[in-house]
């Protein structure tokens, strides 16, 4: 055999042997990759508190989680904008307490604000939006046929900022401000009987000021409206908490700087919880050197948690820290006897580091760990122990805001089981706003 042919055959055999080894190696690597991916898929279905980075895609069916005994419905909405020249479409959805049985129940083909469900197929919203997204009317919306009926028209020269249905859904508490003006003019709070449209009463009317009052919630336990306040002159929110009776009697509950954040109401309407500030703290975030009071020390350093019994007027200090620990994101459990709250540590560089969510027993004033994951907020809790956890996007909208301002758009929602410390992704991947859980 010629020498060149012999050398060629040797090189060919070596090439085949090498590629056989390469093929075997690649096959083994591929199988190893499949095993790793399989394990990764199995372990990433649920999120435990060992990892604070929440997934942004679908994980697993929530059927594997603890079933809340509550027969609650989750109401949520999506704003669909196809063309800037035409109004957006608001898609309305419902789901059960586990995030299953998601249904699109209707579409509002108009700009809508403060959407509130009265029943499965009945909603209210502020429509005909104009200056600063204030509305000209309140509509009742039937989602079975996507039909809207006007049930309230703003007073002459006024626009609607927000409203509250009373618990029996027979009347509305409505907040109006002078049309086309943000800092001058009048603010008024109106009682409107829905069963008798002519029964309309102005409960409070006052000039826009550094203590402009607006309805925060209505307590069925005291039959009173609770008002927070803000400054139209850039001096911030939480300028004083008040009660307003249905006869128009106004009384102060908490003065400015006695509370740090907007109070929350227990499910039975008997208690409010709020954070406050003790200036004797040894570590604090200083107020910035600006002329307004938006970021005053009492707002930046909520180092106390308090509960006010609305029926007795008694205030209880539940938690306090004077060493740089502050609190936010309060949430009542359904029985009203416990609170979930988040802790944050003030750092030397004047930033804060979220630490954990704690569960506070109101009667004993003892706190225990609820969750180490702080990358979101708990928005509601079930009586069975689990809760709904949401991660905010950087966007805001006014579909479901409670007091005229914008509320966060949520980019992912989870069912949390504190017994197993597992977060299970529910609902949808799209940005949504939670309207209600009831």
Secondary structure, DSSP 8 states (H G I E B T S, - for coil): --HHHHHHHHHHHHHHHHHHHHHHHHHHHHHHHHHHHHHHHHHSSSEETT-----SS----GGGS---S---EEEEEEEE-S-TTS--EEEEEEEETTS-S-EEEEEE-S--EEEEEEETTEEEEEES--GGG-BSEEEEEETTTTEEEEEEE--TTEEEEEEEE-TTSSEEEEEEEETT-SSSSEEEEEEEESSSTT-EEEEEEEE--TTEEEEEEEETTTTEEEEEEE-TTS--B--EEEEEETT--EEEEEETTS-SS--EE-TTSSEEEEEE--TT-SS-----S-SS-TT-HHHH---EEEEEETTT--EEEEEE-SSSEEEEEEEE-TTSSEEEEEEEEE-TTS-EEEEEEEEEETTTTEEEEEES--SSEEEEE-TTS-EEEEEEEEEEESSS-SSSS-EEEEEEEEEEETTTTEEEEES-SS-BEEEEE-
